[in-house]
Amino acid sequence: MSTTINTMLVEKRVIHPPAEFSAQARISSMEQYQALCEEAEQNLEEFWRNMAESGLEWRKPFTKVLDDSNAPFYTWFEDGELNVSENCLDIHLKNGNADKTALIFEADDGSVETVTYRQLHARVCRIANGIRALGYGKGDRAILYLPMSIEAIAMMQACARLGLTHSVVFGGFSARSLHQRIVDVGARLVLTADAQMRGGRQIPLKAAVDEALAYEGGDVVEKVVVYQRTGADINWEEGRDVPLSELETGQSEECEPVAVEAEHPLFVLYTSGSTGKPKGVQHASAGYLLWAKQTAQWVFDARPEDVFWCTADIGWVTGHSYITYGSLAAGLTQIVFEGIPTYPHAGRFWEMIQRHGVTIFYTAPTAIRSLIKASEQSPEHHPSRYDLSSLRLLGSVGEPINPEAWMWYYENVGGSRCPIVDTWWQTETGGHILTPLPGATPLKPGSCTLPLPGIDAAVVDEAGNELPPGAGGLLVIRRPWPAMIRAVWGDENRYRSSYFPDELRGMYMAGDNAQRDEDGYFWILGRTDDVLSVSGHRLGGTEIESALVAHELVAEAAVVGRPDATTGEAIVAFVMLKQAAPSAEEAQKVAETLRNWVASQVGPIAKPKDIRFGNNLPKTRSGKIMRRLLRLVAEGREIDQDTSTLENPDVLKQFSGVY
Ligand code: WTA
């Protein structure tokens, strides 16, 4: 049960896919992988054309694969038409899988509800017909603010069926954040629930929607559909609010899918960048779905009998690609879980794998690390106490997985028999980019290994020159791919400046630092910007700073991440108040006030763990806050770096108190 493994030994270790796994895998050898890479290399358009023709059902076939005449604005399969929901549901009704289980929903309290592909299709059609009856259709935008549920997935699919562009907002975001997204995307419709259940607690959702719509500009929303999940007592706005049950009543279980152009925006998902305002990452329909499906098949080696469990929330891209879209398109049976890994006890995940016979388990390093800790504290919930023999493949996503956690996961959860796919990708990439193929790629704990076929990834210096093995630099993707981000909603300049800076001459800049080893394997070193990863959630440091300075007591603030053994990174805020730095006793109170304030402005997930007060912030002579120094202070390390450009070196000493 020990978790202390020598990191150096682990890093050098190479773990080969088990022969039994490879023998049955879709991609079963490195030769097969390399052949696919070469095929893409030799004729990129032909490679994607074949995949799109065989992988998707088209209403109108495309003739053109890629249009790069307006780079970096690319279009894919532009003159083709299809419907995403038809490709996720109807295809299975036609191919004899109508009665296959699509979703196994397990609620927070352990109750289970199952739907087949036929039943899910019927539910999606009823909801889509109801949404259409309210007067919405192709080109409209809907905001979804929902708990993990069959209903949430059905509502996303219903939007796709009608050609409505959806934007899902994670339930952990506040009314303010919700409002910002509603206004930015111009949503006329909101789909929400009365409340959600997490860890035995009821957390209101509809109340936040009411608050968001009361802020300036919130009146763009005409209708709010409410899924009554808990039956909580909520406010009803006559004429605006519609119960989901009423929306579905009397609606037909057939709804003709609306054919949309390949480039029609399927969804906009807001994510953090380096300014205070989240970016609306806009994805197209065909290219996105194609890659979500193809990667589900390749990377999860999807087989008809698999029971797949991705523990992500639909509020993040992982839940979009590997719950709602890619895995349904691939015809998988999936677990959908409402609750949290530690309720009612720390063995919940393992118990669920055993109960449902899960074969593929995909989660985040932060969950693994917290369960390592929990199972040390309560050994009765250690994975070895459960029957996990149904598992054949494990996955990891969202942040680098440290080799110790990798080995623990491999040995204790996978019984040293299941390959681990450490999948590197982003909201912007739409699907996996750097990842092992489980039947082929030799694994190195801590490395997301190699690019998928068709993906031209590299590590370059700031002028775009490729770096040799062992040198850290910028992670880039040099050729476009179908699932790539199409736009930052309503902001062309931001799309260019964030992802295609001039110096890199057309390469997509991921915003991560990375290095490759002698075998060409990629090792992710962390972000190049102020984006933080806290419990696998992507948060903008600048966004939290903006929230802090919006408080009446605060003059200036800087937010950095410090490594945290469980959550990956912890948020540390350096705050200069308008009045003199507070006494220790006051500081405690002010810190609590500011934490609650950040929770109300951004969301509870963005609350700073540590707050430190000073009379100024360390700045260069040109007035730029020196975050690299603050990072050292946050970690409690000696300042051994050059501080000669610092205008006010004494200021660093003030931040000793942690609140
Ligand atoms: C980080 C999540 C290391 C990375 C799918 C990226 C990872 C950001 C990995 C995107 C991984 C994601 N190894 N780092 N396997 N996967 N990241 O948009 O910094 O929420 O840029 O998408 O998470 O986060 P996002």
Residues whose N, C-alpha, C, O or C-beta is under 5 A from the ligand:
A	BS01	WTA	S396 V397 G398 E399 P400 D422 T423 W424 W425 Q426 T427 C448 A510 D512 I524 R538
